[in-house]
C-alpha cells in the first residue's frame, strides 16, 4: 500500500489525515509525520559537508567513503519504509535505517576521537544522530508491538 507524502504515524504506522497537529512517536517527541523525514534528509546534507571537510589522508579518505554511504542511507530507507507494502516490510526497512544511523554514529565518533575534525564541528551532528537513533529505535519497538497485536488478533492468540 503506497502512502502519499509519507503521511504515517512513525510509531503506529497509521494514516494521518491532514498535516495539522503533531503525533507523539512514543519517545516523548511530538512530531509531524514529515519531520522525521526532513531530519534524516538534513542529516544526510550535514554528513555530506563533513565528508567534504575530511582531510585527504588515508584514514580521512577511508572514513569519508564509509560515512558518505552510511550517513546518506537512512533518509531514502525511511522513505521506502513509508511506502512499505506491509507492516513487516515497514519494520524491515525501518530496521535498515536504524542500522545505517548506528554505523554513521560510530564513524562520527571515530572522526572526533582521531581528531580528523574539531569537536565543536562534530558535537551537534553526533547529538542529532543519537536523537534519531533513539526515535527510530522506539518506533521499531512500537511497530513490532503493533505487529504482534495484529498477528494475535488474526490468529486468536495472545500477543507476546
C-alpha positions in Angstrom: 0.0 0.0 0.0 1.5 3.3 -1.1 1.0 6.2 1.3 1.4 9.5 -0.5 3.8 12.1 1.0 4.7 9.7 3.8 1.8 10.7 6.0 2.2 8.0 8.5 2.5 8.0 12.3 6.0 6.6 12.5 5.3 4.6 15.7 1.9 3.3 15.0 2.0 3.2 11.2 -1.4 4.7 10.8 -2.6 7.1 8.1 -2.8 10.7 9.4 -5.4 12.9 7.9 -4.1 16.4 7.1 -0.9 17.9 8.3 -2.0 20.0 11.3 -1.1 18.9 14.7 1.6 16.6 15.9 1.8 12.9 16.9 3.8 11.5 19.7 6.1 8.9 18.4 6.4 7.1 21.6 9.6 8.7 22.7 8.1 11.9 24.1 8.9 13.8 21.0 5.8 15.2 19.3 6.4 15.3 15.6 4.6 15.9 12.4 4.9 12.9 10.1 7.2 14.6 7.7 9.5 15.9 10.5 11.5 12.7 10.7 11.9 12.5 7.0 13.2 16.1 7.0 15.6 15.5 9.9 17.0 12.4 8.1 17.5 14.4 4.9 19.1 17.3 6.8 21.4 14.7 8.5 22.5 13.5 5.0 23.2 17.0 3.9 25.3 17.7 7.0 27.2 14.4 6.6 28.0 15.3 3.1 29.5 18.6 4.3 31.6 16.7 6.9 32.8 14.2 4.3 33.9 17.1 2.1 35.8 18.6 5.0 37.7 15.5 6.0 41.4 15.5 5.3 42.8 13.7 2.3 44.8 11.3 4.5 44.5 7.6 4.2 42.2 7.5 7.3 40.3 10.6 6.2 39.5 9.0 2.8 38.5 5.7 4.3 36.2 7.3 6.8 34.8 9.6 4.2 33.8 6.7 1.9 32.2 4.8 4.7 30.4 7.9 6.2 29.0 9.1 2.9 27.4 5.7 2.4 26.0 5.2 5.9 25.1 8.8 6.5 23.1 9.3 3.3 21.3 6.0 3.5 18.8 6.4 6.4 16.7 9.1 4.6 15.9 7.1 1.5 15.5 3.9 3.5 13.0 5.7 5.7 11.1 7.0 2.6 11.0 3.4 1.4 9.6 2.4 4.8 6.8 4.9 4.4 5.9 3.2 1.1 6.0 -0.3 2.6 3.6 -2.8 1.4 3.0 -4.4 4.8 3.8 -3.9 8.5 6.6 -6.5 8.2 8.1 -4.6 5.3 7.8 -1.3 7.2 9.6 -2.9 10.2 12.3 -4.3 8.0 13.0 -1.0 6.2 12.9 0.9 9.4 15.4 -1.5 10.9 17.8 -0.9 8.0 17.5 2.9 8.5 18.4 2.4 12.2 21.4 0.2 11.4 22.8 2.8 9.0 22.3 5.5 11.6 24.2 3.5 14.2 27.0 3.0 11.7 27.0 6.7 11.0 27.2 7.5 14.7 30.2 5.2 15.0 32.1 6.9 12.1 31.3 10.3 13.6 32.7 9.2 17.0 35.8 8.0 15.2 36.3 11.4 13.5 36.2 13.0 16.9 38.5 10.6 18.6 41.0 10.5 15.8 40.8 14.3 15.7 40.2 14.4 11.9 37.8 17.4 12.5 37.3 19.6 15.6 35.0 18.5 18.3 33.0 21.7 18.0 32.1 20.9 14.4 31.0 17.4 15.2 29.1 17.7 18.5 25.8 18.9 17.0 26.0 16.2 14.4 26.7 13.5 17.0 23.8 14.7 19.1 21.4 14.7 16.2 22.5 11.2 15.2 21.9 10.0 18.8 18.4 11.5 18.9 17.5 10.0 15.5 18.7 6.6 16.7 16.5 6.8 19.8 13.5 7.9 17.7 13.8 5.1 15.2 14.6 2.6 17.9 11.5 3.5 19.8 9.5 3.5 16.6 10.7 0.0 15.9 9.7 -1.2 19.3 6.2 0.2 18.9 5.8 -1.1 15.3 6.9 -4.6 16.4 4.4 -4.4 19.3 1.6 -3.4 16.9 2.6 -6.2 14.5 2.4 -8.7 17.4 -1.0 -7.4 18.3 -2.2 -7.6 14.7 -0.9 -11.2 14.4 -2.5 -12.1 17.7 -5.8 -10.7 16.6 -5.7 -12.6 13.3 -4.7 -15.9 14.9 -6.7 -15.6 18.1 -3.5 -15.9 20.2 -2.4 -13.6 22.9 0.4 -11.2 21.9 4.0 -11.8 23.1 
